[in-house]
Amino acid sequence: MKYGWLYAAEGFNFLRLAKRLVREYGDLIHVQAGNRHHFYVSHPDLIEKVLLAGYKIRTSRPRPLRHALGRGLITSQGELHRTMRRLMQPIFQKHMVASKAALIVEETERAMAKWKDGETRDMAEEMTHLTLGVIVQILFGTECREKDRVKNIGKAMHLVHSYSHQNPASHINMRIEWIPWIGKFTGPARARKYLDDLIYGLIQKRRAEGNFEGQDLLSLLIKLQQTNPEIEDLHDKQIRDEILTMFLAGHETTANALAWTWRLLSEHPEVEKKLQNEVDRVLAGKPPAEEDIPNLPYTRMVFAESMRIYPPVWTLGRRPEDEGFELGGYVIPQKSMILLSPYLVHHDERFFPDPERFIPERFTAEEEAKRPKFAYFPFGGGHRRCFGENLAWTEGILVLATTAQKWQFRHAEENRVDLEPLISLKPRRGIRMIFQRRRSGPNTHPDLTNHHARAVQR
């Protein structure tokens, strides 16, 4: 009853409620709602124990998400998860992700070509379109690069994703799908059929052509299937599930992280200026490449600090696999939910003084060394650490560096931005921003312009 009253007192805002609970009751909180037991964990040492407990702890995913995505790496458990993670690990190593750098820069430049100086756009929508173009090619290669096809895939995934949220509408839609002659005509059902037809069709086509030597995820998974026939779990449906899972994990989360970053930069011109100076100095007007990333430390710090304030995955749910899991001196019952929130820990002043301020310098090597390991965990940890972490860092840094050379953005004053904590942390009404072409930069710097003029005269 107290939980319900507190939730109402905070305007039915879960993030405000969770902050209040941690502030009043500490780092390990037991909340009972009906017959459900939830444990809120908000100290890095306790979080580390949960995340590094291996398969003694299972992930907790809502039924609509499992229904939408199947048994990919996000939703699978136990031996299946262990097998697929081992098989897919090489696909997401740094050298494989590095090969996507040119693709990321190209898609960023394609997005920028549509922008006009002085217009107002929804930055969340723009970053969603940009990352959609990137992830479609990473998953399927250039075969699905056409604008209309990318758009259709994006629409279908949006329907599937919205259907996977943990809310009453999702559960109702899921049950409607089970009704004969009716369920197959719902929007989410048709969207999943479109994606199924696309993925299974491409699998059959490439297998028939013997064409699975590409570097896109679908080709790599088919090749794994061909070279590991003894692994029964690696069937066509599992490939489909992993593709949909990677789409969700590598698309909306990165888009949200980038949109929040541009909003923060617009509100902190001194940080924006430092970012521009680094990009101008390192790149000198050329498009960034993978080898430039180590020379853009401040750009990385900006992206890291943005994910501290607005972590794309704002909460993680875990359940003890067996009875007797001990945590902080308490035994957690088997069917209990353990909630770990990057959002809450990232805003804890014990680890991040003045936590609401945007200070990229928190992520210098010296500052990071002062904090507990799991004071910052936007990608989770342990055996379920986000598979796409390398891709997210590479994409975030390259998109910021490419864009900051030519554009800057100002928050539209009439746009109120509220948090919408669904599967990822979204802006409830988008992020309306004024797009401004930079008036100075490496291509328009007076010294460089004069140098170019003197070279032409010679």
Buried (B, 14 or more C-beta within 10 A) or exposed (E): EEBEEBBEEBEEBBBBBBBBBBEEEEBBBEBEEEEEBBBBBBBBEBBBBBBBBEBEBBBBBBEBBBBBBBBBBBBBBEEBBBBBBEBBEEBBEEEBBBEBBBBBBBBBEEBBEEBEEEEBBBBBBBBBBBBBBBBBBBBBBEBBBEEEBBBBBBBBBBBBBBBBBBBEEBBEBBEBBEEEEEBEEBBBBEBBEBBBEBBBEBBEEBBEEEEBEBBBBBBBBBBBBEEEEEBEBBEBEBBBBBBBBBBBBBBBBBBBBBBBBBBBBBEBEEBBEBBBEBBBEBBEBEBBBBEBBEEBBBBBBBBBBBBBBBBBBBBBBBBBBEEEBEBBEEEBBEEBBBBBBBBBBBBBEEBBEEBEEBBBEBBEEEEBEEBBBBBBBBBBBBBBEBBBBBBBBBBBBBBBBBBBBBBBBBBBEEBEBEBEBBBBBBBEEBBBBBBBEBEEBBBEBEEBEEEEEEEEEE
